[in-house]
Amino acid sequence: MLDLGCGSGVGGVAAHLLHGAAPVLANDIDATALVASEVNWYANGARRDHLTLLPVDLLGRPPATSLAPYLPPAASLRDLLVLVGDVAYDADIATAVLQWLCAAASHGATVIIGDPGRTAFNTAAAATLVPRTGAAFTLRELATYPLPPRLSLENATFATAGVLQLVPAAATA
């Protein structure tokens, strides 16, 4: 399991605890985020030997190349659950993240995204994205949750947050 752009690590912690104590690769380029992830990991009773902190920019290389040193020997991207939460702050970041995620998904990774509906990460943007892999992907909405008014104000007036799965465009028909 990969928590890409893990921030405080709550996505990886929750998935670890709910997904049968699966090992988690917590990735962020912000050292403070990795410290917060580690603190949250231990504070929530997750297995200490199942957390690997990755302070590297994974987006600069194809997923198979950038993740190879961190996956178990017999594992492939097909075995990987990739979690991404609230990382599309601008169009450039969203494009880089979506291209990397599409490449991971094209190799069989399951990609789940949590997002408050930022324009750069909406269904239309993903549907038109054709990454270097040549495959078209779209975002399938799995769930939508209302944000409390206080959080809505703090998040540029987004009223909801969604859970999305990146899927090949043909799979949505």
N, C-alpha and C positions, 0 to 999 in steps of 0.2 A: 504494500500500500504506500502511495506517495501523497503527501500533503504538500502540494506545490504552492509556494508563496504562503507558507503556513501561518505567518503572523503570530498570534498567541498560541497556536497549536490546538485549539479546541476541536477543530474538525478531525484531526488525526487522533486525538485522545478519544473522542466519542466513537469514531469508527473502530479503533482498537478495542475498546471496551464492549462494543455492540457486535463486533465482527469476529468473535472468538479469540480475542487476544492476538490478532495478527500483528506481525512486526510492521513498524511504520518508519518510512524515510521522511523526516521533517525537513523541508527545504525552504530556505529564504536567503536573500542576499543581505538582509539586515541582521547583524549580529545580535542586536537587542531583541529582535523577534525570536531568534533561536533560544536565547536565554529564557524569554517568557514561555516558549513552548516547553522547554525542559522543566521549568517550575510547574507549569500546569500539568504536565505529564505525571510528575511525582506526586503532586498535591491530590490528584484524582486516583491514585492507587494503581496506575498502569504498570505493567511489567517493565522493570528497569532495563532488562536485557533486550527489550524489543523496540528500542528507540535508537535511530541513527540520525544524527544531525548533519545536514548537508549545506554548508555555507558557500555554495557555488551557484553560478548562473547557469542553470540547465538549458535555458532557451537558446544559447549560442550554438548548440550542436544538435544533431538529430537525437530523439529520445533513446534509441537503442545504443547509441554511442555514449551519450552523457550519463545514462543510468547503468551501463554494463558493470562498472566497478562496484556498484552497490547492491546489485541483485544477487540472490543465491545462485550458485553455479548452474543448476538445472532450470532456472526460471527464465521466462521470456516476457516480453511486454503483454502477451496474451494472458498472463497470470496477474497482471497489475491493475489495481484499482487506483485511479488518480482522482484526488479531491482538490478542488480549487475553489476558494471562497473570496469574493469581493476583491478582485485584483485588477479590474478593467477601469482604471482611473482616467485613462485617456485613450485615444484611438491607436496611437503607436504601441502602447503596452498591450492593449486588447488584441491587436493584430498579431503581435509576436507570440502572445500566449495562445491564441486560437490556432495559429499555424503549428505551434509545437504540439498542442493537444490533438489536432487533427492528424498529425504524423503519428503520435502515440496510438490514437484510435485506429488508424489504418493498419497498424500492426497488432490489433486485437485488444488493446487496453480498454478498460471500461472507464469512461471519463464522466465525473459528476461535478457540476458547477453550482455554487451558491452565489446569487447575485441579486442586488436590490433593483435591477432593471436599468442599469446604466445604458445609455444609448449605444455605446461601443460594443456591448455584449448582448445585443438582442437577437431574436430569431432571424430577422431579416438580414442582419449583418453576417451571421453564421451561415445562412443559406447561400449567400453569394460568395462566400470565401472558398476559393479553390487553392489549397496550399500546394507546395512543391510536390506533394505526393500525387497530384492530379485527381484526387478524389474530392467530391463535394460532400460537405457535412452540413447538418442543421442541428438546432437545439430542440429537444423534446422536453416540454414542461412536465415535470414529475409532481410538483406541488407548489402552491403559492400560499404565503402566510402574510397576514396583515401586520404592519409595523405599528407599534404604539405611537401616538402622536409625538411624544418626546423624541423617539428615534427617527421618526419621519422628518422632523425639523433638523436634526443633526445630520441627516443623510440627503441633503439637497431636495427635500420634500418628497422623496420616494415613499409611497404609501404601502408598498408590499415588497417582500423578498421572495425570490423563487429558487427552486431546486430544479436544475436542468440536467439532461443527459445529452452528451454529444453523440450523435448517431450518423451513419452514412445517409445521405439524402434519400436514397432509394428505400431505406428502412422506414421512412415516415409515410410512405404511400399506402 
